[in-house]
Amino acid sequence: MPGLCIVEPHQGNCHAINAAFETALAMFPAATKLLMIDDDEIASPDWLERMVGAAEATGADLVGGPVLPEFDDELKRGLRRHPAFRPAYDESGPVPVIYGCGNCLITRAVFERLADPAFDLKFNFLGGGDTDFFVRCRQAGMRFHWAADAVITETVPQSRTNPRWLVVRGLRVGAINYHIEVKAARTTVARARLLAKMLAMLPLSLVRAGRLVVTEHKALIALHPMTVAVGSALAAVGIEPQPYKASKIVP
């Protein structure tokens, strides 16, 4: 199969994704469906068929599928239930929204309906531009479907199973959630409600963490709701991780 590689000169996650989709739309004007897979993932042999089949059978605007982790350290298998690695849904069918673009199908009509650029550059270095994109699709009334049998596997190195990485991941999720909700809170009253929600999340996260300790028996999983709540609070005062910002540009 012929392919093409492009170089996006601007640094940032959303710059790269926008460049990929814009190039695909321009190079393949007859294409009605565009799919995305990350560079550390491997599609199952029937992945493409099942994703396209789900879109055609349901008429959904967007289709998502599971990304199942493959740990290089077998001792970390218990982390499969961690929100960082667990798929959003277990069964195929209509869903309210999907969250990540590591396994997704987007119809051409979606790009025609959303503002340009599709992925908001505000999320360039934080990440989460895909979640924001899908939330805006939901707000525009587009339909989502989950294809549980369209499986992709992802290689998870040890660097992504250590406590520091998982804590930063939770802080990122919290910051992403905050920025998405701020965009939707257009009035003073709405922003006041968002602030109240953030303050309430901190003590509630302790309750959720306690429940997860009992059900999951893993401290790293139980810690996740707390780091998400803290991440939202820190983002409100301008403190957030920026994993997609290179510390040094190599010529």
N, C-alpha and C positions, 0 to 999 in steps of 0.2 A: 504494500500500500504506500503510495507516495505521501510525503508529508512536508511540512515546512517549519522552519525555526525562525523566530523573530527575536530581536534584542530590543528591550524597552530601556531607553537611556536614563529615564527618571527613576530614582530609588523609591521603593515603596510597594507594598503588597497589592494595593488597589490599582496602582499604575500598571502593574504587570498583568493583572486579571483583565482589566479594561482593554489593554492592548491585545490580549489573546482573543477576546470575544469580538472586538472591532475588526481585527484581521480576518477572523473566520467569517463574519457576516459579509465582509467586502469580497473575500476570495471565493466564497461559495454562495452566490446570490440565490441559488435554487434551494438551498438547505432550509428546511423548516424546523429542524430540531438540532440543538447543540448540546453536547455533553462535556462534562469536565471530570478529570481524574488528577490527583496529585502525583508528584514525581516520586514519592516513596510508597506508592500503592500498586497493587497488581489486580487486574480485573479477572473475574472468573470467566471461563470460556464462553458462556452464554450471557454475559453481562449486557452487552450491547443489544442483543435480541430482546432480552427481558425488559430493559428500560424503554426501548422504543415501542415494544408491544404494549406495555402498561400505558404509555402516553396515548397510543392510538385507540386502545380499547376503552379508555375512560374519558378521553378528551381533556385531560388535565393540562393546565398551562405549565406546570412544573412537576417533576418527578424526582424523588429522592430515594436512596437505598443505603443499606448498612455498610459501614466500614469496620471490619472486624480486625482487632489487633493481633499481631503475631509477635510475641515477646522473644527477644534473643536470650533472655534469662528466664528459664522455666519457673523459677521461684516467684516470679512476679505475676503468675497467672491469675491470682486472686484479684488483681487490679482491673480485670476485664469488666467488673461491675462499677468501676469508678466512672463518674460522669464524663471524664476526659476521654474515655475509650468506649463507653457503652452507647450503642445506637439509640437514637431518639425514640424509635418505635419497634415493637416486636412483630407486628403482623401487617400484612399488606392491606391497603384500603385508603380511602380518603382521609387526609389529615389536615389540621388547621394551618400548619406551616412546617417547613423544614429549616434547618439551621446552618448546615455547612455545605460548601460546594465541592467537597472532595469526592462526592458520588452524586451527581445530579444531572438532570436533563432539563433544559430550558427551551421552550419553543420560541421561534423567531418573533412571534407577536408580542412576547413579553418585553423585548428590547424596544420594540416600536412604541410601546405604551409608556415606558418609564423615561424619566428625564436622563439626559446625557451629561456626565458620564454615568453609566449604570451603577458602578460601585463607588460610593461616596469617598472622596479622597481624604476626608477627615479621619478615616480609619486606616490610612496608609501604613502607619508604623505600629499601631496598637493591634491591628487585626480586627476581625468582626465585620468587615465590609460585606461579607456574604450574608451574615445574619441580618444586618440592616437592609440589604437588598431584598431578602425574602420577606421581611416584615413589611416593607413598602409594597411588595407584590400582594401580600394579604390585604393591606389597607386599600389597594386598588381593586379588590374583589376577584383576584385571580384564584384558580383552583389548584390544590396540591394533592398529590397521590404518593403513597409510600409503596415501593416494590421490595418487599422483604427478601425475595429470591434473587434479586440483582446484586450479588455479593461482590464486594471488593475487600481485599485484605491489605493491611498496612503493617509495615515493619516498624516496630517500636524499639529503638535502641535503649540501652541502660540509662543514657543521659535524660530520657523522658520518663523514667520511672522513679527517679530519686525525689525525696521530699521537697527539695527546693523548687524543682521544675513544676511539680504538681501544685505547690502553693502559688507560684507565679501564675500558673494557668488559671487558678481560681480568682486571683486578683484581676487578671485580664477579663475573665467572664463578667465579673462585677462591673468593671469599667465600661465594657461594651454595653451591658444592659443599661447602665446609667445614661450613656450618650444616646442610645436609641430612644429611651423614654424621654429624655430632655427634648429631642427633636419633636416628639409627639405632644409635649406639654407646651402649648402655644400661649397660654394665658397665665396671669399671675396666680390665679386660683389653682390651676393645674400644676404649676411648679411648686406651690405650697403643699399640695397633696403628695407630690413626688418626694419632697423633703421629708414629710411625715412618714411616708412609706419606707424611706431609707433608714430613718431613725428606728422604726419598728423592726426592720430586718435584722438589726444587730442582736437584740435579745432573742428574737425568734430563731435565729440561726443556731443559737446555743441549744434550743429545744430540739431542732432538727438533727443537730450533731449527736445529741444524746440518744435519739432514736436509732440513728445509723450505727452507733457503736453496738447497740443491742442486736440489730438485724444483720449487719455486715461483718462485725467482728474485726474491722480493720480501721485503725486510727486515721490513715491517710484518706479513706473514703469519708469518714465522719467529719474530717476537718474541712471538706470542700464547701459546704454551705456557709461556714464561718468566713472562709477566705473570700467567697463571692460577696458577702455582705460588707466586709472590710474594703474590698476593691471598689464597690460602688461609692462608699463614703469617701475614700481617698480621691477618686476621680472627681468628686464634687468640688474638691479644693485644688484640683489640677495636678494630682500625683497619680501616675499610672505607668505600667510597663510599656516599653516600645521595642518588642522583640524583632520587628522588621526594619529597624533602623540600624544600618551598618555603622560600626564604630570607626571603620577605616575604609575608604574607597580605594580599591586596587585598580590602577590604570591598566 
